[in-house]
Structures are given as structure tokens and as C-alpha cells.
Amino acid sequence: MTLKSIKRNIAFLGTSLPRECGLATFSQDLMNEIERIHDFNSPRMIAVNNNKSYVYGNQVMGQISQHQRADYSKTALDLNRSDIDLLVIQHEFGIYGGESGEYVLDLAEKLKIPFVVIFHTVLSEPSDKQRLIMKRLAELSFRVITMVQNKVQDLQDVYGIENVKITMFHHGVPFVETASRDELKDRYGYRNRQILSTFGFLSPGKGIEYAIEAMRGVVAKHPEALYIIWGKTHPVVQQEVGEVYREKLMDLVSKLGLEAHVTFVDKLLTQEEVVESLVLSDIYMTPYLGKDQAVSGTLAYGIGYGRVIISTPYRYAVEMLADGRGLLGNFYDSASLEQHIVNVLDHPDLQLEMENRTQALGSTMMWSEVAKSYAALFRDTIASRIVIKGSAV
């Protein structure tokens, strides 16, 4: 039997839908695309649970309770006895148990099947424990993946990971066919409005208050402008402090008299709604406050659908919005955001030029394209295992 006739079996480790988590959505989107590739069977999932229980679909082959250390070793042994050819570890410090998520190493060190790691967060100044975890995962893995080129150097210099182990793939974006911007504005009741938007889970690090403050100056010059904030409060924030942040933002809107120019859509958006919220937008905003943020799925979506993007200069935004694909304001600075917004709304030709530049990159970031790169890496990883086994016989 030739390698071409073999259907490969891939499993993912991380959070899984219906848990409300960006990592879970990322995994599901990638798994959906891999399933469409002819030489892979339907991918499966090892779901990491927090303190809640979830009703999973058939693709979940096993579960780990985040803080139960024994689950990690047991899962490794189960995978070693299974028909899984390759494990994909989705890595964020907060989803695994132990200090900085160190329990994931118990699993990695006992695995006998090859694995790759997708690093969703790459801190420039990690703790000693964080550095150790990522360095050890890299040592044990076939390859580590980052989604931003400017983090490759950090992986080498800060974490001591060999360059040959590092691969950069863009954050994927799902394709959803929608109506045009004008048609969607009509459907949502926003005809003749200039729409600015932000979507995703609300939490204090999103810096939404600075975008709201910027709207006070924007509407003085463009009274047709409307800023839509789409999304629920982050589940962890909701559990810890409730709706304090959302209420603070709503109070700010009232204080500034912006009720006709800032609106909230408090719901978990479907994938179709996310894409429609972007397509109907004239400007997409990510005024985030964390300068070291290596990846933003929401920004990736904005680029994928060719929106004009105004952002603060966190690491991912600086790289992705280069070459005229967006505008960068300053952190904690509503005036700089206001200046960029007004500049775009004043100059429709600039808006069109930026949309075209952004779309040129965005078209390469659709999951249908990005998944091909992952599939090639998965094939190489599995083939290397077969070669190693064969040479050892």
C-alpha cells in the first residue's frame, strides 16, 4: 500500500465548541477544512474543560479536566494506543492546569506519536515557567507554528527554539458568502450611515472606551457615523465581575451624549453574523491595550474581508497593517483614533485604496488556503515518523 492511499488521522488538543472560546472556534474552522482534504479522515478532538461541563459532538474522542493532573498522562497513553497519527496541540497558558499550564508537559512527554504545537500567545517577557514550558514543548514537537512573522525572532531569542523548528502560517479566516455592504446596511437598518465596528468578547483589555471617546469628535464632523460594538462579555470576565465593563462603556456613551452614534449588540454572534458585521462596516476597529498581543483573530477576520482597519500598534497589528493596509493610533489615546477615523471618512478614495490593499492579503488568509499549508506540514510530520520507524527496523 502506498502512502497516497492512506487516510491520515489527526487529533487536536484544546478547547472545543460549544465552549465559548476563540481557540475553540479556531480549531473547529481548521478541522472543518482538513476534513475536506481527500487524504485525511475527519479530525478528532481532545477537549480541555474548565469548571463547566459541555455537550460535545461526535468529533470529541476524549476529555481532560483542566486541573486534574492525572488526566494529561492518561490522555497521552490513550492516544498512543489509538489510530491517531498526529496530535495538534493548541497552546495558550490559561487553558491547561498547573502553574502557567505546565500540566500539558505531562501529556507531551509521554506521547509516542508525533505532534505539532500552535502557539497562540508568544510573550516577549515570559516568566521562567512560561519560557520553560514553551521551550520544552518545542523540543518534543516536530514543528511549532506562530501566526505572525515578527514573533519568529522571539521564539528563537527569548525561548531558545531552533529556527528549523519554527513555521509561520497566517490565522485563517472562514469564507461566508454575503450580500453587498449597501444591501446589508439596508437589511440591518443602517442605510446612509457610515459604520464603524468592533466584534468579539468584551473585556477591559479591548480598549473600547477610547474608541467611544473618539466618536465624540468624529460625529461633530460626520453625524452619520455609527460605532457598533458586537459581542458578549468574555465568559471568564462575566463569571468574575459580571457586566462591570459593559456598564462602564454604556455609562460613557450616555455621559458623552452618543446614544445615537454608539450601539451594543450583546450576543454571541454566529459565523455568518460575524462576517456580515464586517462586510457592512466602513471601518473596523481594534483599539486593544496590550502591546505584545501576537495574534488577533478579529483583526485577521477584518483583513480577510478587506476592511479599512484602524488599530492601536500591538505586535500583530503593526505587521498585518503595514504597506498601507490600515492606520495605527496610539495606545490609550482617543484623539489619535479620532484623527484616523475622520481622515478615512473625509476621503472615500483613501478608503477604497486601503480596502484593495487589505483584500490582496486577506484573500491569502481564507481557511481554504491556510489549511493547505497545515495539511502539507501534517503529511511531512507523519511521513517522518514512518521513515524513522522504517529505519529502526
C-alpha positions as a Markdown table, in Angstrom:
| # | Residue | x | y | z |
|---|---|---|---|---|
| 1 | Met | 0.0 | 0.0 | 0.0 |
| 2 | Thr | 1.4 | 3.4 | -1.0 |
| 3 | Leu | 1.4 | 6.4 | 1.3 |
| 4 | Lys | -1.0 | 8.1 | -1.2 |
| 5 | Ser | -3.7 | 5.6 | -0.4 |
| 6 | Ile | -3.6 | 6.1 | 3.3 |
| 7 | Lys | -6.1 | 8.3 | 5.1 |
| 8 | Arg | -4.4 | 10.2 | 7.8 |
| 9 | Asn | -5.9 | 10.6 | 11.3 |
| 10 | Ile | -5.4 | 13.9 | 13.1 |
| 11 | Ala | -6.4 | 14.9 | 16.6 |
| 12 | Phe | -6.5 | 18.3 | 18.1 |
| 13 | Leu | -5.9 | 19.2 | 21.8 |
| 14 | Gly | -7.5 | 22.3 | 23.2 |
| 15 | Thr | -10.9 | 23.9 | 23.9 |
| 16 | Ser | -13.8 | 22.7 | 21.8 |
| 17 | Leu | -17.1 | 24.2 | 20.8 |
| 18 | Pro | -19.7 | 24.7 | 22.2 |
| 19 | Arg | -17.4 | 26.2 | 24.8 |
| 20 | Glu | -17.3 | 30.0 | 24.1 |
| 21 | Cys | -13.6 | 30.4 | 23.3 |
| 22 | Gly | -11.7 | 31.9 | 20.4 |
| 23 | Leu | -9.3 | 28.9 | 20.5 |
| 24 | Ala | -12.3 | 26.5 | 20.1 |
| 25 | Thr | -13.5 | 28.4 | 17.1 |
| 26 | Phe | -10.0 | 28.4 | 15.5 |
| 27 | Ser | -9.8 | 24.6 | 16.0 |
| 28 | Gln | -13.2 | 24.0 | 14.5 |
| 29 | Asp | -12.5 | 26.1 | 11.5 |
| 30 | Leu | -9.2 | 24.3 | 10.8 |
| 31 | Met | -10.7 | 20.9 | 11.4 |
| 32 | Asn | -13.6 | 21.6 | 9.0 |
| 33 | Glu | -11.1 | 22.5 | 6.2 |
| 34 | Ile | -8.8 | 19.5 | 6.9 |
| 35 | Glu | -11.9 | 17.2 | 6.7 |
| 36 | Arg | -12.4 | 18.4 | 3.1 |
| 37 | Ile | -8.9 | 17.3 | 2.0 |
| 38 | His | -9.1 | 13.9 | 0.4 |
| 39 | Asp | -6.2 | 12.2 | 2.2 |
| 40 | Phe | -7.4 | 13.0 | 5.7 |
| 41 | Asn | -10.2 | 11.4 | 7.8 |
| 42 | Ser | -12.4 | 13.6 | 9.8 |
| 43 | Pro | -10.2 | 15.2 | 12.5 |
| 44 | Arg | -11.0 | 14.5 | 16.2 |
| 45 | Met | -10.7 | 16.5 | 19.3 |
| 46 | Ile | -9.4 | 16.1 | 22.9 |
| 47 | Ala | -11.4 | 18.7 | 24.7 |
| 48 | Val | -10.0 | 20.6 | 27.7 |
| 49 | Asn | -12.7 | 21.5 | 30.2 |
| 50 | Asn | -12.7 | 24.2 | 32.8 |
| 51 | Asn | -15.1 | 24.1 | 35.7 |
| 52 | Lys | -18.1 | 23.7 | 33.4 |
| 53 | Ser | -19.4 | 20.6 | 31.5 |
| 54 | Tyr | -20.2 | 20.8 | 27.8 |
| 55 | Val | -22.3 | 18.7 | 25.4 |
| 56 | Tyr | -19.8 | 17.9 | 22.7 |
| 57 | Gly | -20.4 | 16.4 | 19.3 |
| 58 | Asn | -19.0 | 13.0 | 18.0 |
| 59 | Gln | -15.7 | 14.5 | 16.9 |
| 60 | Val | -14.6 | 14.7 | 20.6 |
| 61 | Met | -12.8 | 11.5 | 21.3 |
| 62 | Gly | -11.7 | 12.4 | 24.9 |
| 63 | Gln | -11.8 | 15.0 | 27.6 |
| 64 | Ile | -9.4 | 16.5 | 30.1 |
| 65 | Ser | -10.4 | 18.3 | 33.2 |
| 66 | Gln | -8.1 | 21.3 | 33.3 |
| 67 | His | -7.0 | 20.9 | 36.9 |
| 68 | Gln | -6.9 | 17.1 | 37.1 |
| 69 | Arg | -3.2 | 16.4 | 36.5 |
| 70 | Ala | -3.7 | 12.6 | 36.1 |
| 71 | Asp | -5.9 | 13.3 | 33.0 |
| 72 | Tyr | -3.0 | 14.5 | 31.0 |
| 73 | Ser | -0.9 | 11.4 | 31.3 |
| 74 | Lys | -3.9 | 9.1 | 30.8 |
| 75 | Thr | -4.8 | 11.0 | 27.6 |
| 76 | Ala | -1.2 | 10.5 | 26.3 |
| 77 | Leu | -1.4 | 6.8 | 26.9 |
| 78 | Asp | -4.9 | 6.6 | 25.2 |
| 79 | Leu | -3.5 | 8.5 | 22.2 |
| 80 | Asn | -0.5 | 6.1 | 22.0 |
| 81 | Arg | -2.9 | 3.2 | 21.8 |
| 82 | Ser | -5.2 | 4.8 | 19.3 |
| 83 | Asp | -5.1 | 5.1 | 15.5 |
| 84 | Ile | -4.2 | 8.8 | 15.6 |
| 85 | Asp | -1.2 | 9.6 | 13.5 |
| 86 | Leu | -0.6 | 13.1 | 14.7 |
| 87 | Leu | -1.7 | 15.4 | 17.5 |
| 88 | Val | -2.1 | 19.2 | 17.1 |
| 89 | Ile | -1.6 | 21.0 | 20.4 |
| 90 | Gln | -3.3 | 24.4 | 20.6 |
| 91 | His | -1.3 | 26.3 | 23.2 |
| 92 | Glu | -2.5 | 29.1 | 25.4 |
| 93 | Phe | -1.2 | 29.3 | 29.0 |
| 94 | Gly | -4.7 | 29.7 | 30.5 |
| 95 | Ile | -6.4 | 26.6 | 29.2 |
| 96 | Tyr | -4.2 | 23.9 | 30.8 |
| 97 | Gly | -3.7 | 23.2 | 34.5 |
| 98 | Gly | -0.8 | 23.9 | 36.9 |
| 99 | Glu | 1.4 | 26.9 | 37.1 |
| 100 | Ser | 1.2 | 28.6 | 33.7 |
| 101 | Gly | -0.4 | 25.5 | 32.3 |
| 102 | Glu | 2.5 | 23.2 | 33.0 |
| 103 | Tyr | 0.4 | 20.0 | 33.1 |
| 104 | Val | 0.4 | 19.9 | 29.3 |
| 105 | Leu | 4.0 | 18.8 | 29.6 |
| 106 | Asp | 2.9 | 15.6 | 31.3 |
| 107 | Leu | 1.0 | 14.7 | 28.2 |
| 108 | Ala | 3.7 | 15.9 | 25.7 |
| 109 | Glu | 6.4 | 14.0 | 27.4 |
| 110 | Lys | 4.5 | 10.7 | 27.4 |
| 111 | Leu | 3.3 | 10.9 | 23.8 |
| 112 | Lys | 4.8 | 8.4 | 21.4 |
| 113 | Ile | 3.0 | 9.8 | 18.3 |
| 114 | Pro | 4.4 | 13.0 | 16.8 |
| 115 | Phe | 2.8 | 16.3 | 17.5 |
| 116 | Val | 3.0 | 20.0 | 16.4 |
| 117 | Val | 2.2 | 23.0 | 18.6 |
| 118 | Ile | 0.4 | 26.1 | 17.5 |
| 119 | Phe | 1.5 | 29.0 | 19.8 |
| 120 | His | -1.4 | 31.4 | 20.1 |
| 121 | Thr | 0.5 | 33.7 | 22.5 |
| 122 | Val | 4.2 | 34.5 | 22.4 |
| 123 | Leu | 5.2 | 36.8 | 25.2 |
| 124 | Ser | 8.2 | 39.0 | 24.8 |
| 125 | Glu | 8.9 | 38.9 | 28.5 |
| 126 | Pro | 7.7 | 35.5 | 29.8 |
| 127 | Ser | 8.1 | 34.2 | 33.3 |
| 128 | Asp | 10.7 | 31.5 | 33.8 |
| 129 | Lys | 8.0 | 28.9 | 34.0 |
| 130 | Gln | 6.3 | 30.1 | 30.8 |
| 131 | Arg | 9.7 | 30.1 | 29.0 |
| 132 | Leu | 10.4 | 26.6 | 30.2 |
| 133 | Ile | 7.0 | 25.2 | 29.1 |
| 134 | Met | 7.2 | 26.6 | 25.6 |
| 135 | Lys | 10.9 | 25.6 | 25.1 |
| 136 | Arg | 10.1 | 22.1 | 26.3 |
| 137 | Leu | 7.1 | 21.7 | 24.0 |
| 138 | Ala | 9.2 | 22.9 | 21.1 |
| 139 | Glu | 11.9 | 20.4 | 21.9 |
| 140 | Leu | 9.5 | 17.5 | 21.9 |
| 141 | Ser | 7.5 | 18.6 | 18.9 |
| 142 | Phe | 8.1 | 18.1 | 15.2 |
| 143 | Arg | 7.3 | 21.8 | 14.5 |
| 144 | Val | 6.0 | 24.9 | 16.3 |
| 145 | Ile | 3.7 | 27.3 | 14.5 |
| 146 | Thr | 3.3 | 31.0 | 15.0 |
| 147 | Met | 0.8 | 33.3 | 13.2 |
| 148 | Val | 2.9 | 36.4 | 12.9 |
| 149 | Gln | 6.3 | 36.7 | 11.4 |
| 150 | Asn | 7.7 | 39.2 | 13.9 |
| 151 | Lys | 7.3 | 36.5 | 16.7 |
| 152 | Val | 9.7 | 34.1 | 14.9 |
| 153 | Gln | 12.7 | 36.1 | 16.4 |
| 154 | Asp | 11.2 | 36.0 | 19.9 |
| 155 | Leu | 10.8 | 32.2 | 19.6 |
| 156 | Gln | 14.5 | 32.0 | 18.8 |
| 157 | Asp | 15.9 | 34.6 | 21.1 |
| 158 | Val | 13.6 | 34.6 | 24.1 |
| 159 | Tyr | 12.6 | 30.9 | 24.1 |
| 160 | Gly | 15.7 | 29.3 | 22.6 |
| 161 | Ile | 13.8 | 27.5 | 19.9 |
| 162 | Glu | 15.8 | 26.4 | 16.8 |
| 163 | Asn | 14.8 | 28.3 | 13.7 |
| 164 | Val | 14.4 | 25.0 | 11.8 |
| 165 | Lys | 11.5 | 24.1 | 14.2 |
| 166 | Ile | 9.5 | 27.2 | 13.5 |
| 167 | Thr | 6.9 | 27.8 | 10.9 |
| 168 | Met | 4.7 | 30.8 | 10.3 |
| 169 | Phe | 1.1 | 30.3 | 9.0 |
| 170 | His | -1.5 | 33.1 | 8.8 |
| 171 | His | -4.5 | 33.0 | 11.1 |
| 172 | Gly | -7.2 | 31.6 | 8.9 |
| 173 | Val | -10.5 | 33.3 | 8.0 |
| 174 | Pro | -13.7 | 31.4 | 7.1 |
| 175 | Phe | -15.4 | 32.2 | 3.8 |
| 176 | Val | -19.0 | 33.2 | 4.1 |
| 177 | Glu | -20.9 | 34.4 | 1.0 |
| 178 | Thr | -22.9 | 37.5 | 1.9 |
| 179 | Ala | -24.8 | 40.4 | 0.4 |
| 180 | Ser | -23.1 | 43.6 | -0.5 |
| 181 | Arg | -22.3 | 46.3 | 2.0 |
| 182 | Asp | -25.2 | 48.5 | 0.9 |
| 183 | Glu | -27.6 | 45.6 | 0.9 |
| 184 | Leu | -26.5 | 44.6 | 4.4 |
| 185 | Lys | -26.8 | 48.2 | 5.7 |
| 186 | Asp | -30.4 | 48.2 | 4.4 |
| 187 | Arg | -31.2 | 44.9 | 6.0 |
| 188 | Tyr | -29.8 | 45.9 | 9.4 |
| 189 | Gly | -31.4 | 49.3 | 9.3 |
| 190 | Tyr | -28.2 | 51.4 | 8.8 |
| 191 | Arg | -28.9 | 53.0 | 5.4 |
| 192 | Asn | -26.9 | 56.2 | 4.9 |
| 193 | Arg | -24.8 | 55.5 | 8.0 |
| 194 | Gln | -21.0 | 55.3 | 8.0 |
| 195 | Ile | -20.4 | 52.2 | 10.1 |
| 196 | Leu | -17.5 | 51.6 | 12.4 |
| 197 | Ser | -17.4 | 48.3 | 14.2 |
| 198 | Thr | -15.6 | 46.0 | 16.7 |
| 199 | Phe | -16.6 | 42.4 | 17.4 |
| 200 | Gly | -15.5 | 39.8 | 19.9 |
| 201 | Phe | -15.8 | 39.1 | 23.6 |
| 202 | Leu | -15.8 | 42.3 | 25.7 |
| 203 | Ser | -13.1 | 42.6 | 28.3 |
| 204 | Pro | -11.2 | 45.6 | 29.7 |
| 205 | Gly | -8.1 | 45.0 | 27.6 |
| 206 | Lys | -10.1 | 45.7 | 24.4 |
| 207 | Gly | -9.8 | 49.5 | 24.9 |
| 208 | Ile | -13.3 | 50.1 | 23.6 |
| 209 | Glu | -13.6 | 53.2 | 25.8 |
| 210 | Tyr | -11.0 | 55.0 | 23.8 |
| 211 | Ala | -12.9 | 54.3 | 20.5 |
| 212 | Ile | -16.1 | 55.6 | 22.1 |
| 213 | Glu | -14.4 | 58.8 | 23.3 |
| 214 | Ala | -13.0 | 59.2 | 19.7 |
| 215 | Met | -16.6 | 59.2 | 18.4 |
| 216 | Arg | -17.4 | 62.5 | 20.1 |
| 217 | Gly | -15.1 | 64.3 | 17.7 |
| 218 | Val | -16.0 | 62.1 | 14.8 |
| 219 | Val | -19.7 | 62.8 | 14.9 |
| 220 | Ala | -19.1 | 66.5 | 15.1 |
| 221 | Lys | -17.8 | 66.3 | 11.5 |
| 222 | His | -19.7 | 63.1 | 10.4 |
| 223 | Pro | -23.1 | 63.0 | 12.1 |
| 224 | Glu | -23.9 | 59.9 | 10.0 |
| 225 | Ala | -21.2 | 57.8 | 11.8 |
| 226 | Leu | -22.3 | 54.9 | 13.9 |
| 227 | Tyr | -20.0 | 52.7 | 16.0 |
| 228 | Ile | -21.4 | 49.2 | 16.6 |
| 229 | Ile | -19.9 | 47.0 | 19.4 |
| 230 | Trp | -20.8 | 43.4 | 18.6 |
| 231 | Gly | -20.4 | 40.6 | 21.2 |
| 232 | Lys | -21.0 | 39.3 | 24.7 |
| 233 | Thr | -18.8 | 39.9 | 27.7 |
| 234 | His | -16.0 | 37.4 | 27.9 |
| 235 | Pro | -17.2 | 34.3 | 29.8 |
| 236 | Val | -14.3 | 34.5 | 32.3 |
| 237 | Val | -14.9 | 38.2 | 32.9 |
| 238 | Gln | -18.6 | 37.6 | 33.2 |
| 239 | Gln | -18.0 | 34.9 | 35.8 |
| 240 | Glu | -15.6 | 37.0 | 37.9 |
| 241 | Val | -17.1 | 40.5 | 37.8 |
| 242 | Gly | -20.3 | 40.3 | 35.7 |
| 243 | Glu | -21.1 | 43.2 | 33.4 |
| 244 | Val | -19.0 | 45.9 | 35.1 |
| 245 | Tyr | -17.0 | 46.7 | 31.9 |
| 246 | Arg | -20.1 | 46.8 | 29.6 |
| 247 | Glu | -21.9 | 49.0 | 32.1 |
| 248 | Lys | -18.9 | 51.3 | 32.3 |
| 249 | Leu | -18.9 | 51.7 | 28.5 |
| 250 | Met | -22.6 | 52.3 | 28.3 |
| 251 | Asp | -22.3 | 55.0 | 31.0 |
| 252 | Leu | -19.6 | 56.6 | 29.0 |
| 253 | Val | -21.8 | 56.6 | 25.9 |
| 254 | Ser | -24.6 | 58.3 | 28.0 |
| 255 | Lys | -22.2 | 60.8 | 29.5 |
| 256 | Leu | -20.9 | 61.9 | 26.1 |
| 257 | Gly | -24.4 | 62.0 | 24.6 |
| 258 | Leu | -23.6 | 59.4 | 21.9 |
| 259 | Glu | -26.6 | 57.2 | 22.2 |
| 260 | Ala | -27.5 | 57.8 | 18.5 |
| 261 | His | -23.9 | 57.1 | 17.5 |
| 262 | Val | -22.7 | 54.1 | 19.6 |
| 263 | Thr | -24.7 | 50.9 | 19.9 |
| 264 | Phe | -24.1 | 47.5 | 21.6 |
| 265 | Val | -25.2 | 44.1 | 20.2 |
| 266 | Asp | -25.0 | 41.9 | 23.3 |
| 267 | Lys | -25.0 | 38.4 | 21.9 |
| 268 | Leu | -22.7 | 35.6 | 20.8 |
| 269 | Leu | -22.5 | 36.0 | 17.0 |
| 270 | Thr | -22.8 | 33.2 | 14.6 |
| 271 | Gln | -20.1 | 32.9 | 12.0 |
| 272 | Glu | -22.4 | 34.4 | 9.4 |
| 273 | Glu | -23.3 | 37.3 | 11.7 |
| 274 | Val | -19.6 | 38.0 | 12.3 |
| 275 | Val | -18.9 | 38.2 | 8.6 |
| 276 | Glu | -21.9 | 40.3 | 7.9 |
| 277 | Ser | -20.9 | 42.7 | 10.7 |
| 278 | Leu | -17.6 | 43.1 | 8.9 |
| 279 | Val | -18.9 | 43.4 | 5.3 |
| 280 | Leu | -21.4 | 46.1 | 6.3 |
| 281 | Ser | -18.6 | 48.1 | 8.0 |
| 282 | Asp | -16.7 | 51.1 | 6.5 |
| 283 | Ile | -14.1 | 50.9 | 9.2 |
| 284 | Tyr | -13.1 | 48.1 | 11.6 |
| 285 | Met | -11.6 | 49.0 | 14.9 |
| 286 | Thr | -9.2 | 47.1 | 17.3 |
| 287 | Pro | -8.2 | 49.7 | 19.9 |
| 288 | Tyr | -6.6 | 47.0 | 22.1 |
| 289 | Leu | -4.3 | 47.9 | 25.0 |
| 290 | Gly | -1.8 | 45.0 | 25.1 |
| 291 | Lys | 1.2 | 45.9 | 23.0 |
| 292 | Asp | 2.6 | 42.4 | 22.9 |
| 293 | Gln | -0.6 | 40.7 | 21.5 |
| 294 | Ala | 0.9 | 38.4 | 19.0 |
| 295 | Val | -2.3 | 37.4 | 17.2 |
| 296 | Ser | -5.9 | 38.7 | 16.9 |
| 297 | Gly | -8.5 | 36.5 | 15.3 |
| 298 | Thr | -10.8 | 39.5 | 15.0 |
| 299 | Leu | -8.2 | 41.6 | 13.2 |
| 300 | Ala | -7.5 | 38.6 | 10.9 |
| 301 | Tyr | -11.2 | 38.5 | 10.0 |
| 302 | Gly | -11.1 | 42.2 | 9.2 |
| 303 | Ile | -8.2 | 41.7 | 6.9 |
| 304 | Gly | -9.8 | 38.6 | 5.3 |
| 305 | Tyr | -12.8 | 40.7 | 4.3 |
| 306 | Gly | -10.8 | 43.7 | 3.1 |
| 307 | Arg | -12.0 | 46.3 | 5.6 |
| 308 | Val | -10.2 | 49.6 | 6.4 |
| 309 | Ile | -8.8 | 48.9 | 9.8 |
| 310 | Ile | -7.9 | 51.4 | 12.5 |
| 311 | Ser | -6.0 | 49.9 | 15.4 |
| 312 | Thr | -3.5 | 50.5 | 18.2 |
| 313 | Pro | 0.0 | 49.3 | 17.5 |
| 314 | Tyr | 0.1 | 45.9 | 19.1 |
| 315 | Arg | 2.5 | 43.5 | 17.6 |
| 316 | Tyr | 0.1 | 41.7 | 15.3 |
| 317 | Ala | -1.5 | 44.9 | 14.0 |
| 318 | Val | 1.9 | 46.5 | 13.2 |
| 319 | Glu | 2.8 | 43.6 | 11.0 |
| 320 | Met | -0.5 | 43.0 | 9.4 |
| 321 | Leu | -1.4 | 46.6 | 8.7 |
| 322 | Ala | 1.9 | 47.6 | 7.1 |
| 323 | Asp | 2.2 | 48.8 | 3.5 |
| 324 | Gly | -1.0 | 50.9 | 3.7 |
| 325 | Arg | -3.4 | 48.2 | 4.8 |
| 326 | Gly | -4.5 | 50.2 | 7.9 |
| 327 | Leu | -3.9 | 53.0 | 10.2 |
| 328 | Leu | -2.3 | 52.9 | 13.7 |
| 329 | Gly | -3.3 | 55.2 | 16.5 |
| 330 | Asn | -1.6 | 55.4 | 19.9 |
| 331 | Phe | -2.4 | 53.3 | 23.0 |
| 332 | Tyr | -4.7 | 55.0 | 25.5 |
| 333 | Asp | -5.2 | 57.9 | 23.0 |
| 334 | Ser | -8.7 | 58.6 | 21.7 |
| 335 | Ala | -7.6 | 61.7 | 19.9 |
| 336 | Ser | -5.3 | 59.7 | 17.6 |
| 337 | Leu | -8.1 | 57.3 | 16.8 |
| 338 | Glu | -10.4 | 60.2 | 16.1 |
| 339 | Gln | -7.9 | 61.7 | 13.7 |
| 340 | His | -7.6 | 58.5 | 11.7 |
| 341 | Ile | -11.3 | 57.9 | 11.6 |
| 342 | Val | -12.1 | 61.4 | 10.3 |
| 343 | Asn | -9.3 | 61.1 | 7.7 |
| 344 | Val | -10.8 | 57.9 | 6.2 |
| 345 | Leu | -14.4 | 59.3 | 6.3 |
| 346 | Asp | -13.2 | 62.5 | 4.7 |
| 347 | His | -11.5 | 60.7 | 1.8 |
| 348 | Pro | -13.5 | 57.9 | 0.1 |
| 349 | Asp | -10.7 | 57.4 | -2.4 |
| 350 | Leu | -8.3 | 56.6 | 0.5 |
| 351 | Gln | -10.9 | 54.2 | 1.9 |
| 352 | Leu | -11.1 | 52.3 | -1.4 |
| 353 | Glu | -7.4 | 52.2 | -1.8 |
| 354 | Met | -6.9 | 50.8 | 1.6 |
| 355 | Glu | -9.6 | 48.2 | 1.1 |
| 356 | Asn | -8.0 | 47.0 | -2.1 |
| 357 | Arg | -4.6 | 46.7 | -0.4 |
| 358 | Thr | -6.0 | 44.8 | 2.6 |
| 359 | Gln | -8.1 | 42.5 | 0.4 |
| 360 | Ala | -4.9 | 41.5 | -1.5 |
| 361 | Leu | -3.5 | 40.0 | 1.7 |
| 362 | Gly | -6.9 | 38.9 | 3.0 |
| 363 | Ser | -7.5 | 36.6 | 0.0 |
| 364 | Thr | -4.5 | 34.5 | 1.0 |
| 365 | Met | -5.8 | 34.1 | 4.6 |
| 366 | Met | -9.0 | 32.2 | 3.8 |
| 367 | Trp | -9.1 | 28.9 | 5.7 |
| 368 | Ser | -9.3 | 27.1 | 2.4 |
| 369 | Glu | -5.9 | 28.4 | 1.5 |
| 370 | Val | -4.3 | 28.3 | 5.0 |
| 371 | Ala | -5.4 | 24.7 | 5.6 |
| 372 | Lys | -3.4 | 23.5 | 2.6 |
| 373 | Ser | -0.2 | 24.7 | 4.4 |
| 374 | Tyr | -1.3 | 22.8 | 7.5 |
| 375 | Ala | -2.1 | 19.7 | 5.6 |
| 376 | Ala | 1.4 | 19.7 | 3.9 |
| 377 | Leu | 3.0 | 20.1 | 7.4 |
| 378 | Phe | 0.9 | 17.3 | 8.8 |
| 379 | Arg | 1.9 | 15.0 | 5.9 |
| 380 | Asp | 5.5 | 15.8 | 6.4 |
| 381 | Thr | 5.3 | 15.1 | 10.1 |
| 382 | Ile | 3.5 | 11.7 | 9.7 |
| 383 | Ala | 5.9 | 10.7 | 6.9 |
| 384 | Ser | 8.9 | 11.5 | 9.0 |
| 385 | Arg | 7.6 | 9.2 | 11.7 |
| 386 | Ile | 7.1 | 6.4 | 9.2 |
| 387 | Val | 10.7 | 6.9 | 7.9 |
| 388 | Ile | 12.1 | 6.8 | 11.4 |
| 389 | Lys | 10.2 | 3.7 | 12.2 |
| 390 | Gly | 11.3 | 2.1 | 9.0 |
| 391 | Ser | 15.0 | 2.9 | 9.6 |
| 392 | Ala | 14.8 | 1.5 | 13.1 |
| 393 | Val | 13.5 | -2.0 | 11.9 |
